[in-house]
Amino acid sequence: MKPRVGVSACLLGERVRYDGGHKHDPVLTDLLGPRVEFVSVCPEVEVGMGIPRPPLHLEGARMVETDSGRDWTDPMNAYAEARVAALDHLDGYVFKSKSPSCGLAPTRGLFAEAVARRWPDLPMVEERDLQDSALREDFIRRVFAGRTSGNASESGEE
Ligand code: SF4
């Protein structure tokens, strides 16, 4: 069985972004795709924000709509906890950078934070890291190492 790698849905070419577009990443799909099983998640669509939807940003740990100030923090955190708890095991995760839901740095998105809380040792990268061959190979190595050691998949978090 191939490793299961969570991925921000827009990186696979799914038209789930706030403006109805996607952020297909050919490095992800061409180089990683044949070796793993992707588990596609768009937290903002799944929490019910719709497509298109107003842009969001983080204010500290709060997620708010940029124009209206509508606060999505509590619904997103509740969704993220439940969604992550319902996920079967994962061996890695590729997140979309610069997203208030999916980004890892400099500020971690709310959904990415929920994933990291559940699996602190899960190999996680942003898609831009995959452009660097050394970082990409290190991520792939850790994804496959986790499978053989049972790091993420057999540690009882299912
Ligand atoms: S970055 Fe995350 S929340 Fe935003 S469109 Fe992509 S998958 Fe959805």
Backbone and ligand atoms as CSV (ligand in chain L), in Angstrom:
chain,resi,resn,atom,element,x,y,z
A,1,MET,N,N,0.834,-1.196,0.000
A,1,MET,CA,C,0.000,0.000,0.000
A,1,MET,C,C,0.876,1.255,0.000
A,2,LYS,N,N,0.483,2.239,-0.773
A,2,LYS,CA,C,1.272,3.474,-0.825
A,2,LYS,C,C,1.075,4.285,0.454
A,3,PRO,N,N,2.087,5.112,0.806
A,3,PRO,CA,C,1.896,6.022,1.940
A,3,PRO,C,C,0.738,6.980,1.672
A,4,ARG,N,N,0.039,7.345,2.738
A,4,ARG,CA,C,-1.073,8.308,2.616
A,4,ARG,C,C,-0.569,9.692,3.023
A,5,VAL,N,N,-0.687,10.622,2.090
A,5,VAL,CA,C,-0.186,11.971,2.331
A,5,VAL,C,C,-1.343,12.964,2.209
A,6,GLY,N,N,-1.645,13.655,3.294
A,6,GLY,CA,C,-2.642,14.708,3.247
A,6,GLY,C,C,-2.141,15.861,2.398
A,7,VAL,N,N,-3.056,16.548,1.725
A,7,VAL,CA,C,-2.638,17.647,0.862
A,7,VAL,C,C,-3.738,18.688,0.772
A,8,SER,N,N,-3.340,19.941,0.756
A,8,SER,CA,C,-4.303,21.027,0.516
A,8,SER,C,C,-4.881,20.851,-0.889
A,9,ALA,N,N,-6.201,20.785,-0.963
A,9,ALA,CA,C,-6.860,20.390,-2.212
A,9,ALA,C,C,-6.496,21.279,-3.397
A,10,CYS,N,N,-6.303,22.572,-3.154
A,10,CYS,CA,C,-6.000,23.488,-4.264
A,10,CYS,C,C,-4.693,23.125,-4.955
A,11,LEU,N,N,-3.770,22.461,-4.250
A,11,LEU,CA,C,-2.485,22.090,-4.845
A,11,LEU,C,C,-2.625,20.960,-5.861
A,12,LEU,N,N,-3.733,20.238,-5.775
A,12,LEU,CA,C,-3.982,19.152,-6.730
A,12,LEU,C,C,-4.726,19.656,-7.964
A,13,GLY,N,N,-5.007,20.947,-7.998
A,13,GLY,CA,C,-5.728,21.512,-9.139
A,13,GLY,C,C,-7.218,21.627,-8.921
A,14,GLU,N,N,-7.673,21.319,-7.715
A,14,GLU,CA,C,-9.113,21.460,-7.432
A,14,GLU,C,C,-9.441,22.954,-7.276
A,15,ARG,N,N,-10.539,23.354,-7.883
A,15,ARG,CA,C,-10.899,24.784,-7.904
A,15,ARG,C,C,-11.662,25.142,-6.629
A,16,VAL,N,N,-10.916,25.240,-5.555
A,16,VAL,CA,C,-11.517,25.451,-4.233
A,16,VAL,C,C,-11.053,26.741,-3.571
A,17,ARG,N,N,-10.248,27.538,-4.263
A,17,ARG,CA,C,-9.750,28.760,-3.631
A,17,ARG,C,C,-10.852,29.809,-3.502
A,18,TYR,N,N,-10.594,30.828,-2.725
A,18,TYR,CA,C,-11.614,31.857,-2.459
A,18,TYR,C,C,-12.120,32.489,-3.751
A,19,ASP,N,N,-11.266,32.547,-4.777
A,19,ASP,CA,C,-11.655,33.174,-6.042
A,19,ASP,C,C,-12.094,32.150,-7.091
A,20,GLY,N,N,-12.277,30.921,-6.684
A,20,GLY,CA,C,-12.698,29.875,-7.609
A,20,GLY,C,C,-11.554,29.256,-8.394
A,21,GLY,N,N,-10.349,29.663,-8.097
A,21,GLY,CA,C,-9.189,29.116,-8.804
A,21,GLY,C,C,-8.526,27.992,-8.031
A,22,HIS,N,N,-7.381,27.582,-8.536
A,22,HIS,CA,C,-6.596,26.531,-7.875
A,22,HIS,C,C,-5.134,26.947,-7.834
A,23,LYS,N,N,-4.319,26.143,-7.237
A,23,LYS,CA,C,-2.876,26.382,-7.182
A,23,LYS,C,C,-2.150,25.077,-7.498
A,24,HIS,N,N,-2.550,24.482,-8.632
A,24,HIS,CA,C,-1.953,23.195,-8.989
A,24,HIS,C,C,-0.431,23.273,-8.957
A,25,ASP,N,N,0.163,22.312,-8.284
A,25,ASP,CA,C,1.614,22.253,-8.163
A,25,ASP,C,C,2.111,21.018,-8.898
A,26,PRO,N,N,2.705,21.209,-10.091
A,26,PRO,CA,C,3.139,20.056,-10.892
A,26,PRO,C,C,4.224,19.233,-10.207
A,27,VAL,N,N,5.066,19.865,-9.404
A,27,VAL,CA,C,6.095,19.090,-8.702
A,27,VAL,C,C,5.432,18.086,-7.774
A,28,LEU,N,N,4.412,18.565,-7.094
A,28,LEU,CA,C,3.678,17.690,-6.170
A,28,LEU,C,C,3.028,16.526,-6.921
A,29,THR,N,N,2.287,16.848,-7.968
A,29,THR,CA,C,1.520,15.781,-8.628
A,29,THR,C,C,2.424,14.892,-9.490
A,30,ASP,N,N,3.440,15.476,-10.121
A,30,ASP,CA,C,4.271,14.679,-11.035
A,30,ASP,C,C,5.324,13.851,-10.297
A,31,LEU,N,N,5.952,14.450,-9.296
A,31,LEU,CA,C,7.054,13.745,-8.632
A,31,LEU,C,C,6.593,12.933,-7.430
A,32,LEU,N,N,5.642,13.479,-6.687
A,32,LEU,CA,C,5.189,12.766,-5.483
A,32,LEU,C,C,3.982,11.884,-5.790
A,33,GLY,N,N,3.141,12.361,-6.717
A,33,GLY,CA,C,1.880,11.683,-6.990
A,33,GLY,C,C,1.987,10.189,-7.268
A,34,PRO,N,N,2.925,9.762,-8.113
A,34,PRO,CA,C,2.998,8.331,-8.415
A,34,PRO,C,C,3.423,7.461,-7.233
A,35,ARG,N,N,3.986,8.102,-6.189
A,35,ARG,CA,C,4.569,7.310,-5.101
A,35,ARG,C,C,3.673,7.234,-3.875
A,36,VAL,N,N,2.634,8.074,-3.820
A,36,VAL,CA,C,1.815,8.136,-2.608
A,36,VAL,C,C,0.334,8.162,-2.971
A,37,GLU,N,N,-0.493,7.966,-1.960
A,37,GLU,CA,C,-1.943,8.183,-2.095
A,37,GLU,C,C,-2.270,9.520,-1.447
A,38,PHE,N,N,-2.819,10.446,-2.224
A,38,PHE,CA,C,-3.164,11.749,-1.667
A,38,PHE,C,C,-4.503,11.689,-0.937
A,39,VAL,N,N,-4.570,12.402,0.185
A,39,VAL,CA,C,-5.821,12.604,0.913
A,39,VAL,C,C,-6.101,14.105,0.853
A,40,SER,N,N,-7.046,14.477,0.003
A,40,SER,CA,C,-7.277,15.877,-0.328
A,40,SER,C,C,-8.266,16.525,0.640
A,41,VAL,N,N,-7.876,17.680,1.181
A,41,VAL,CA,C,-8.756,18.398,2.114
A,41,VAL,C,C,-8.698,19.893,1.806
A,42,CYS,N,N,-9.862,20.528,1.682
A,42,CYS,CA,C,-9.928,21.994,1.680
A,42,CYS,C,C,-10.742,22.410,2.904
A,43,PRO,N,N,-10.070,22.843,3.950
A,43,PRO,CA,C,-10.784,23.181,5.184
A,43,PRO,C,C,-11.822,24.281,4.991
A,44,GLU,N,N,-11.524,25.269,4.174
A,44,GLU,CA,C,-12.455,26.411,4.056
A,44,GLU,C,C,-13.737,26.015,3.335
A,45,VAL,N,N,-13.647,25.157,2.347
A,45,VAL,CA,C,-14.854,24.662,1.689
A,45,VAL,C,C,-15.612,23.735,2.637
A,46,GLU,N,N,-14.888,22.842,3.294
A,46,GLU,CA,C,-15.550,21.851,4.147
A,46,GLU,C,C,-16.216,22.490,5.365
A,47,VAL,N,N,-15.716,23.633,5.815
A,47,VAL,CA,C,-16.338,24.293,6.970
A,47,VAL,C,C,-17.566,25.087,6.536
A,48,GLY,N,N,-17.748,25.226,5.214
A,48,GLY,CA,C,-18.974,25.852,4.729
A,48,GLY,C,C,-18.831,27.278,4.237
A,49,MET,N,N,-17.624,27.691,3.903
A,49,MET,CA,C,-17.436,29.076,3.451
A,49,MET,C,C,-17.871,29.298,2.010
A,50,GLY,N,N,-17.919,28.219,1.236
A,50,GLY,CA,C,-18.380,28.341,-0.144
A,50,GLY,C,C,-17.300,28.795,-1.110
A,51,ILE,N,N,-17.656,28.752,-2.413
A,51,ILE,CA,C,-16.768,29.198,-3.492
A,51,ILE,C,C,-17.617,30.042,-4.452
A,52,PRO,N,N,-17.288,31.283,-4.756
A,52,PRO,CA,C,-16.194,32.034,-4.115
A,52,PRO,C,C,-16.570,32.438,-2.696
A,53,ARG,N,N,-15.593,32.984,-2.007
A,53,ARG,CA,C,-15.803,33.413,-0.616
A,53,ARG,C,C,-14.901,34.615,-0.347
A,54,PRO,N,N,-15.230,35.382,0.673
A,54,PRO,CA,C,-14.402,36.552,0.983
A,54,PRO,C,C,-13.011,36.129,1.452
A,55,PRO,N,N,-11.997,36.932,1.157
A,55,PRO,CA,C,-10.657,36.638,1.671
A,55,PRO,C,C,-10.615,36.690,3.191
A,56,LEU,N,N,-9.714,35.900,3.748
A,56,LEU,CA,C,-9.550,35.778,5.200
A,56,LEU,C,C,-8.122,36.116,5.578
A,57,HIS,N,N,-7.944,36.424,6.835
A,57,HIS,CA,C,-6.574,36.500,7.342
A,57,HIS,C,C,-6.595,36.153,8.834
A,58,LEU,N,N,-5.418,35.953,9.372
A,58,LEU,CA,C,-5.284,35.659,10.800
A,58,LEU,C,C,-4.919,36.926,11.555
A,59,GLU,N,N,-5.568,37.097,12.694
A,59,GLU,CA,C,-5.162,38.132,13.648
A,59,GLU,C,C,-4.783,37.390,14.914
A,60,GLY,N,N,-3.510,37.108,15.052
A,60,GLY,CA,C,-3.078,36.224,16.119
A,60,GLY,C,C,-3.650,34.846,15.861
A,61,ALA,N,N,-4.411,34.337,16.819
A,61,ALA,CA,C,-5.010,33.008,16.652
A,61,ALA,C,C,-6.439,33.092,16.132
A,62,ARG,N,N,-6.898,34.301,15.755
A,62,ARG,CA,C,-8.264,34.478,15.255
A,62,ARG,C,C,-8.263,34.488,13.734
A,63,MET,N,N,-9.281,33.848,13.147
A,63,MET,CA,C,-9.444,33.843,11.688
A,63,MET,C,C,-10.629,34.749,11.338
A,64,VAL,N,N,-10.381,35.792,10.579
A,64,VAL,CA,C,-11.443,36.744,10.284
A,64,VAL,C,C,-11.483,37.056,8.788
A,65,GLU,N,N,-12.693,37.380,8.320
A,65,GLU,CA,C,-12.838,37.871,6.952
A,65,GLU,C,C,-12.248,39.272,6.886
A,66,THR,N,N,-11.453,39.497,5.869
A,66,THR,CA,C,-10.695,40.741,5.798
A,66,THR,C,C,-11.604,41.961,5.677
A,67,ASP,N,N,-12.645,41.887,4.876
A,67,ASP,CA,C,-13.487,43.073,4.667
A,67,ASP,C,C,-14.519,43.262,5.766
A,68,SER,N,N,-15.224,42.194,6.121
A,68,SER,CA,C,-16.343,42.342,7.059
A,68,SER,C,C,-15.936,42.169,8.515
A,69,GLY,N,N,-14.807,41.519,8.739
A,69,GLY,CA,C,-14.396,41.233,10.114
A,69,GLY,C,C,-15.098,40.027,10.721
A,70,ARG,N,N,-15.936,39.330,9.908
A,70,ARG,CA,C,-16.615,38.136,10.432
A,70,ARG,C,C,-15.589,37.144,10.971
A,71,ASP,N,N,-15.894,36.634,12.151
A,71,ASP,CA,C,-14.937,35.782,12.852
A,71,ASP,C,C,-15.270,34.301,12.621
A,72,TRP,N,N,-14.329,33.586,11.985
A,72,TRP,CA,C,-14.519,32.168,11.689
A,72,TRP,C,C,-13.729,31.270,12.649
A,73,THR,N,N,-13.143,31.839,13.663
A,73,THR,CA,C,-12.227,31.065,14.497
A,73,THR,C,C,-12.893,29.841,15.120
A,74,ASP,N,N,-14.014,30.044,15.779
A,74,ASP,CA,C,-14.641,28.931,16.498
A,74,ASP,C,C,-15.162,27.852,15.544
A,75,PRO,N,N,-15.888,28.229,14.467
A,75,PRO,CA,C,-16.312,27.183,13.532
A,75,PRO,C,C,-15.135,26.434,12.912
A,76,MET,N,N,-14.067,27.159,12.557
A,76,MET,CA,C,-12.927,26.481,11.932
A,76,MET,C,C,-12.227,25.558,12.916
A,77,ASN,N,N,-12.051,26.009,14.137
A,77,ASN,CA,C,-11.386,25.140,15.116
A,77,ASN,C,C,-12.224,23.897,15.412
A,78,ALA,N,N,-13.537,24.069,15.516
A,78,ALA,CA,C,-14.404,22.917,15.796
A,78,ALA,C,C,-14.380,21.939,14.619
A,79,TYR,N,N,-14.487,22.486,13.395
A,79,TYR,CA,C,-14.407,21.636,12.203
A,79,TYR,C,C,-13.064,20.905,12.161
A,80,ALA,N,N,-11.977,21.654,12.377
A,80,ALA,CA,C,-10.636,21.081,12.233
A,80,ALA,C,C,-10.423,19.936,13.219
A,81,GLU,N,N,-10.858,20.124,14.451
A,81,GLU,CA,C,-10.713,19.059,15.450
A,81,GLU,C,C,-11.442,17.801,14.991
A,82,ALA,N,N,-12.680,17.982,14.527
A,82,ALA,CA,C,-13.485,16.827,14.124
A,82,ALA,C,C,-12.928,16.183,12.855
A,83,ARG,N,N,-12.510,17.000,11.908
A,83,ARG,CA,C,-12.003,16.467,10.631
A,83,ARG,C,C,-10.719,15.682,10.839
A,84,VAL,N,N,-9.843,16.244,11.647
A,84,VAL,CA,C,-8.565,15.572,11.893
A,84,VAL,C,C,-8.794,14.279,12.674
A,85,ALA,N,N,-9.710,14.315,13.625
A,85,ALA,CA,C,-9.999,13.109,14.395
A,85,ALA,C,C,-10.568,12.012,13.506
A,86,ALA,N,N,-11.272,12.406,12.448
A,86,ALA,CA,C,-11.906,11.421,11.569
A,86,ALA,C,C,-10.961,10.911,10.476
A,87,LEU,N,N,-9.833,11.573,10.307
A,87,LEU,CA,C,-8.896,11.118,9.284
A,87,LEU,C,C,-8.314,9.773,9.687
A,88,ASP,N,N,-8.177,8.912,8.700
A,88,ASP,CA,C,-7.432,7.683,8.935
A,88,ASP,C,C,-5.962,8.083,9.084
A,89,HIS,N,N,-5.097,7.139,9.328
A,89,HIS,CA,C,-3.703,7.511,9.544
A,89,HIS,C,C,-3.121,8.210,8.316
A,90,LEU,N,N,-2.154,9.061,8.566
A,90,LEU,CA,C,-1.419,9.725,7.500
A,90,LEU,C,C,0.068,9.481,7.707
A,91,ASP,N,N,0.813,9.559,6.601
A,91,ASP,CA,C,2.267,9.405,6.668
A,91,ASP,C,C,2.995,10.715,6.399
A,92,GLY,N,N,2.255,11.738,5.992
A,92,GLY,CA,C,2.849,13.045,5.749
A,92,GLY,C,C,1.761,14.014,5.338
A,93,TYR,N,N,2.126,15.289,5.231
A,93,TYR,CA,C,1.151,16.300,4.824
A,93,TYR,C,C,1.866,17.390,4.039
A,94,VAL,N,N,1.264,17.791,2.908
A,94,VAL,CA,C,1.770,18.920,2.127
A,94,VAL,C,C,0.729,20.031,2.194
A,95,PHE,N,N,1.107,21.148,2.781
A,95,PHE,CA,C,0.196,22.269,2.984
A,95,PHE,C,C,0.478,23.401,2.007
A,96,LYS,N,N,-0.585,24.123,1.681
A,96,LYS,CA,C,-0.437,25.327,0.858
A,96,LYS,C,C,0.110,26.460,1.728
A,97,SER,N,N,1.175,27.082,1.245
A,97,SER,CA,C,1.781,28.182,1.993
A,97,SER,C,C,0.879,29.415,1.991
A,98,LYS,N,N,1.109,30.291,2.924
A,98,LYS,CA,C,0.455,31.609,3.015
A,98,LYS,C,C,-1.062,31.518,3.116
A,99,SER,N,N,-1.557,30.481,3.731
A,99,SER,CA,C,-3.002,30.337,3.906
A,99,SER,C,C,-3.336,30.409,5.389
A,100,PRO,N,N,-4.389,31.157,5.763
A,100,PRO,CA,C,-4.768,31.211,7.181
A,100,PRO,C,C,-5.312,29.882,7.701
A,101,SER,N,N,-5.624,28.965,6.785
A,101,SER,CA,C,-6.071,27.628,7.198
A,101,SER,C,C,-4.949,26.608,7.096
A,102,CYS,N,N,-4.213,26.657,5.973
A,102,CYS,CA,C,-3.270,25.585,5.649
A,102,CYS,C,C,-1.793,25.945,5.834
A,103,GLY,N,N,-1.467,27.212,5.960
A,103,GLY,CA,C,-0.047,27.585,5.990
A,103,GLY,C,C,0.665,27.054,7.222
A,104,LEU,N,N,1.979,26.880,7.095
A,104,LEU,CA,C,2.788,26.428,8.233
A,104,LEU,C,C,3.605,27.556,8.837
A,105,ALA,N,N,4.046,28.503,7.985
A,105,ALA,CA,C,4.948,29.548,8.472
A,105,ALA,C,C,4.738,30.833,7.667
A,106,PRO,N,N,5.016,31.989,8.299
A,106,PRO,CA,C,5.500,32.129,9.677
A,106,PRO,C,C,4.406,31.883,10.716
A,107,THR,N,N,3.132,32.111,10.334
A,107,THR,CA,C,2.047,31.824,11.268
A,107,THR,C,C,1.317,30.585,10.802
A,108,ARG,N,N,1.086,29.647,11.684
A,108,ARG,CA,C,0.454,28.392,11.290
A,108,ARG,C,C,-1.055,28.561,11.157
A,109,GLY,N,N,-1.591,28.076,10.035
A,109,GLY,CA,C,-3.029,28.121,9.817
A,109,GLY,C,C,-3.768,27.246,10.823
A,110,LEU,N,N,-5.060,27.520,10.985
A,110,LEU,CA,C,-5.812,26.829,12.040
A,110,LEU,C,C,-5.958,25.337,11.764
A,111,PHE,N,N,-6.147,24.957,10.503
A,111,PHE,CA,C,-6.269,23.530,10.210
A,111,PHE,C,C,-4.902,22.839,10.331
A,112,ALA,N,N,-3.873,23.486,9.833
A,112,ALA,CA,C,-2.528,22.909,9.962
A,112,ALA,C,C,-2.167,22.733,11.430
A,113,GLU,N,N,-2.601,23.656,12.244
A,113,GLU,CA,C,-2.316,23.558,13.678
A,113,GLU,C,C,-3.019,22.333,14.282
A,114,ALA,N,N,-4.239,22.081,13.842
A,114,ALA,CA,C,-4.967,20.914,14.361
A,114,ALA,C,C,-4.281,19.613,13.941
A,115,VAL,N,N,-3.771,19.580,12.703
A,115,VAL,CA,C,-3.043,18.390,12.239
A,115,VAL,C,C,-1.785,18.196,13.080
A,116,ALA,N,N,-1.065,19.287,13.301
A,116,ALA,CA,C,0.191,19.192,14.064
A,116,ALA,C,C,-0.064,18.791,15.518
A,117,ARG,N,N,-1.200,19.227,16.059
A,117,ARG,CA,C,-1.520,18.839,17.440
A,117,ARG,C,C,-1.773,17.341,17.535
A,118,ARG,N,N,-2.461,16.808,16.508
A,118,ARG,CA,C,-2.781,15.384,16.581
A,118,ARG,C,C,-1.561,14.518,16.333
A,119,TRP,N,N,-0.725,14.940,15.349
A,119,TRP,CA,C,0.445,14.148,14.974
A,119,TRP,C,C,1.691,15.024,15.039
A,120,PRO,N,N,2.227,15.257,16.214
A,120,PRO,CA,C,3.382,16.158,16.340
A,120,PRO,C,C,4.590,15.707,15.525
A,121,ASP,N,N,4.718,14.418,15.252
A,121,ASP,CA,C,5.890,13.917,14.533
A,121,ASP,C,C,5.626,13.686,13.047
A,122,LEU,N,N,4.446,14.036,12.585
A,122,LEU,CA,C,4.121,13.809,11.173
A,122,LEU,C,C,5.005,14.691,10.280
A,123,PRO,N,N,5.623,14.120,9.238
A,123,PRO,CA,C,6.370,14.967,8.296
A,123,PRO,C,C,5.412,15.946,7.603
A,124,MET,N,N,5.708,17.237,7.717
A,124,MET,CA,C,4.852,18.268,7.134
A,124,MET,C,C,5.727,19.259,6.373
A,125,VAL,N,N,5.285,19.643,5.191
A,125,VAL,CA,C,5.977,20.666,4.405
A,125,VAL,C,C,4.937,21.568,3.754
A,126,GLU,N,N,5.404,22.725,3.311
A,126,GLU,CA,C,4.606,23.548,2.403
A,126,GLU,C,C,5.036,23.215,0.984
A,127,GLU,N,N,4.143,23.480,0.033
A,127,GLU,CA,C,4.428,23.106,-1.348
A,127,GLU,C,C,5.690,23.778,-1.868
A,128,ARG,N,N,5.975,24.986,-1.389
A,128,ARG,CA,C,7.167,25.677,-1.881
A,128,ARG,C,C,8.440,24.954,-1.467
A,129,ASP,N,N,8.393,24.188,-0.370
A,129,ASP,CA,C,9.564,23.402,0.036
A,129,ASP,C,C,9.884,22.313,-0.976
A,130,LEU,N,N,8.857,21.851,-1.691
A,130,LEU,CA,C,9.070,20.746,-2.628
A,130,LEU,C,C,9.835,21.190,-3.875
A,131,GLN,N,N,9.958,22.510,-4.080
A,131,GLN,CA,C,10.734,23.002,-5.220
A,131,GLN,C,C,12.231,22.733,-5.014
A,132,ASP,N,N,12.625,22.587,-3.775
A,132,ASP,CA,C,14.027,22.346,-3.426
A,132,ASP,C,C,14.250,20.827,-3.372
A,133,SER,N,N,15.135,20.337,-4.239
A,133,SER,CA,C,15.266,18.879,-4.357
A,133,SER,C,C,15.720,18.235,-3.046
A,134,ALA,N,N,16.580,18.917,-2.300
A,134,ALA,CA,C,17.062,18.334,-1.037
A,134,ALA,C,C,15.922,18.253,-0.017
A,135,LEU,N,N,15.131,19.337,0.082
A,135,LEU,CA,C,14.002,19.321,1.024
A,135,LEU,C,C,12.954,18.298,0.596
A,136,ARG,N,N,12.770,18.209,-0.720
A,136,ARG,CA,C,11.769,17.265,-1.239
A,136,ARG,C,C,12.178,15.825,-0.920
A,137,GLU,N,N,13.415,15.499,-1.180
A,137,GLU,CA,C,13.875,14.136,-0.919
A,137,GLU,C,C,13.856,13.822,0.575
A,138,ASP,N,N,14.167,14.833,1.392
A,138,ASP,CA,C,14.110,14.614,2.845
A,138,ASP,C,C,12.675,14.335,3.286
A,139,PHE,N,N,11.722,15.082,2.723
A,139,PHE,CA,C,10.315,14.850,3.071
A,139,PHE,C,C,9.895,13.439,2.654
A,140,ILE,N,N,10.240,13.055,1.425
A,140,ILE,CA,C,9.855,11.725,0.939
A,140,ILE,C,C,10.496,10.639,1.808
A,141,ARG,N,N,11.747,10.851,2.166
A,141,ARG,CA,C,12.421,9.864,3.014
A,141,ARG,C,C,11.685,9.725,4.347
A,142,ARG,N,N,11.283,10.842,4.936
A,142,ARG,CA,C,10.600,10.780,6.227
A,142,ARG,C,C,9.206,10.161,6.099
A,143,VAL,N,N,8.538,10.427,4.980
A,143,VAL,CA,C,7.228,9.808,4.750
A,143,VAL,C,C,7.361,8.287,4.723
A,144,PHE,N,N,8.349,7.791,3.990
A,144,PHE,CA,C,8.513,6.337,3.883
A,144,PHE,C,C,9.105,5.759,5.170
A,145,ALA,N,N,9.942,6.518,5.872
A,145,ALA,CA,C,10.495,6.047,7.147
A,145,ALA,C,C,9.384,5.890,8.172
A,146,GLY,N,N,8.428,6.814,8.173
A,146,GLY,CA,C,7.307,6.735,9.103
A,146,GLY,C,C,6.504,5.479,8.891
A,147,ARG,N,N,6.397,5.062,7.630
A,147,ARG,CA,C,5.634,3.842,7.340
A,147,ARG,C,C,6.313,2.618,7.927
A,148,THR,N,N,7.634,2.529,7.748
A,148,THR,CA,C,8.321,1.323,8.207
A,148,THR,C,C,8.426,1.287,9.726
A,149,SER,N,N,8.504,2.497,10.353
A,149,SER,CA,C,8.630,2.509,11.818
A,149,SER,C,C,7.276,2.536,12.505
A,150,GLY,N,N,6.198,2.832,11.715
A,150,GLY,CA,C,4.891,2.954,12.330
A,150,GLY,C,C,4.724,4.254,13.071
A,151,ASN,N,N,5.583,5.226,12.772
A,151,ASN,CA,C,5.601,6.487,13.510
A,151,ASN,C,C,4.252,7.178,13.564
A,152,ALA,N,N,3.683,7.462,12.366
A,152,ALA,CA,C,2.430,8.204,12.364
A,152,ALA,C,C,1.233,7.282,12.300
A,153,SER,N,N,1.433,6.097,11.712
A,153,SER,CA,C,0.264,5.306,11.394
A,153,SER,C,C,-0.125,4.337,12.486
A,154,GLU,N,N,0.775,4.017,13.379
A,154,GLU,CA,C,0.447,2.986,14.333
A,154,GLU,C,C,0.666,3.437,15.771
A,155,SER,N,N,0.579,4.749,15.974
A,155,SER,CA,C,0.858,5.249,17.316
A,155,SER,C,C,-0.402,5.430,18.139
A,156,GLY,N,N,-1.511,4.910,17.637
A,156,GLY,CA,C,-2.704,4.885,18.459
A,156,GLY,C,C,-3.600,6.090,18.329
A,157,GLU,N,N,-3.296,6.980,17.354
A,157,GLU,CA,C,-4.116,8.183,17.257
A,157,GLU,C,C,-5.324,8.018,16.376
A,158,GLU,N,N,-5.581,6.839,15.843
A,158,GLU,CA,C,-6.662,6.709,14.875
A,158,GLU,C,C,-8.037,6.861,15.512
L,1,SF4,S1,S,-5.037,26.768,0.957
L,1,SF4,FE1,FE,-6.284,25.291,2.068
L,1,SF4,S2,S,-8.175,26.380,2.569
L,1,SF4,FE2,FE,-7.134,27.561,0.972
L,1,SF4,S3,S,-8.017,26.818,-0.956
L,1,SF4,FE3,FE,-6.179,25.614,-0.564
L,1,SF4,S4,S,-6.932,23.798,0.506
L,1,SF4,FE4,FE,-8.551,25.332,0.640
